[in-house]
Amino acid sequence: MVIKISEVAMNKLQEVASQEKLVPRIDADVAGGCGLSVKFSIVWDEPRRNDSIIEYEGIQIHLDHFTKRYLDEETQIDYLDDQGFIVGEQFSSSACAIELD
């Protein structure tokens, strides 16, 4: 897995990390039942024991195994003043799988 962080996002991560005692975490917000929608975000949280940690220019970005399975092999992180951190591509699936025995 490769994380690519824009210069603007890196500056913001470094700024917030210097002020916070928490670590940046990529979080997946999964919604849906018969269809699936996944949106990624950066949250500031306590480190967790089973986190995967990706280090990028001195910043450690944490993610759990649940979130990791939804991320692409290469994930972009950017930052816009009006939207905050933008992580990867959000996606949705309208497919429903019904198994009949």
C-alpha positions as CSV (number, residue, x, y, z in Angstrom):
1,M,0.0,0.0,0.0
2,V,1.3,3.4,-1.0
3,I,0.0,6.7,0.5
4,K,0.7,9.9,-1.5
5,I,0.2,13.2,0.4
6,S,0.0,16.5,-1.4
7,E,2.3,19.3,-0.1
8,V,-0.7,21.2,1.2
9,A,-2.0,18.2,3.1
10,M,1.4,17.4,4.5
11,N,1.8,21.0,5.8
12,K,-1.6,20.7,7.5
13,L,-0.9,17.3,9.0
14,Q,2.4,18.6,10.4
15,E,0.7,21.7,11.8
16,V,-2.1,19.8,13.5
17,A,0.2,17.0,14.7
18,S,2.4,19.6,16.5
19,Q,-0.6,20.9,18.4
20,E,-2.4,17.6,19.1
21,K,-1.4,14.7,21.4
22,L,-3.4,12.4,19.1
23,V,-2.3,10.7,15.9
24,P,-3.9,11.0,12.4
25,R,-6.0,8.0,11.4
26,I,-7.6,7.2,8.1
27,D,-11.1,6.2,8.9
28,A,-13.7,4.5,6.6
29,D,-17.3,5.5,7.0
30,V,-19.2,2.5,5.6
31,A,-23.0,2.8,5.1
32,G,-25.6,0.8,3.4
33,G,-27.3,-2.6,3.6
34,C,-27.9,-4.0,0.1
35,G,-25.7,-1.4,-1.4
36,L,-22.4,-0.2,0.0
37,S,-21.0,3.3,0.3
38,V,-17.5,4.0,1.6
39,K,-16.1,7.5,2.4
40,F,-12.6,8.0,3.9
41,S,-11.6,10.8,6.2
42,I,-8.7,11.8,8.5
43,V,-9.6,11.7,12.2
44,W,-7.4,12.5,15.2
45,D,-7.4,9.6,17.7
46,E,-5.4,7.6,20.2
47,P,-3.1,5.0,18.8
48,R,-4.5,1.5,18.8
49,R,-2.6,-1.7,19.4
50,N,-3.4,-3.5,16.1
51,D,-3.1,-0.4,13.9
52,S,-1.1,-0.5,10.7
53,I,1.2,2.5,10.6
54,I,2.4,4.2,7.4
55,E,5.2,6.7,7.9
56,Y,5.5,9.5,5.5
57,E,8.1,12.3,5.9
58,G,8.0,12.0,9.7
59,I,4.2,11.7,10.0
60,Q,2.8,8.4,11.2
61,I,-0.7,7.7,9.7
62,H,-2.6,5.0,11.5
63,L,-5.3,2.8,10.0
64,D,-7.1,-0.3,11.3
65,H,-7.5,-3.6,9.3
66,F,-11.1,-2.8,8.5
67,T,-10.3,0.5,6.8
68,K,-7.2,-0.9,5.1
69,R,-9.2,-3.5,3.2
70,Y,-11.3,-0.8,1.5
71,L,-8.3,1.4,0.4
72,D,-6.8,1.3,-3.0
73,E,-3.2,0.1,-3.4
74,E,-2.3,3.8,-3.9
75,T,-4.2,6.3,-1.9
76,Q,-4.0,10.1,-2.3
77,I,-4.5,12.5,0.6
78,D,-5.1,16.2,-0.2
79,Y,-6.3,19.2,1.8
80,L,-8.7,22.0,0.8
81,D,-9.5,24.8,3.2
82,D,-13.3,24.5,2.5
83,Q,-13.4,20.7,2.6
84,G,-10.6,19.6,5.0
85,F,-8.7,16.4,4.2
86,I,-9.7,14.5,1.1
87,V,-8.7,10.8,1.3
88,G,-8.7,8.5,-1.7
89,E,-11.8,7.9,-3.8
90,Q,-15.1,7.3,-2.1
91,F,-17.0,4.6,-3.8
92,S,-20.4,3.0,-3.7
93,S,-21.8,-0.3,-5.0
94,S,-25.5,-0.9,-5.6
95,A,-25.0,-4.6,-6.1
96,C,-27.0,-6.9,-3.8
97,A,-25.9,-10.5,-3.3
98,I,-28.5,-13.0,-2.2
99,E,-27.5,-16.5,-1.6
100,L,-30.2,-19.2,-1.8
101,D,-29.5,-22.6,-0.4
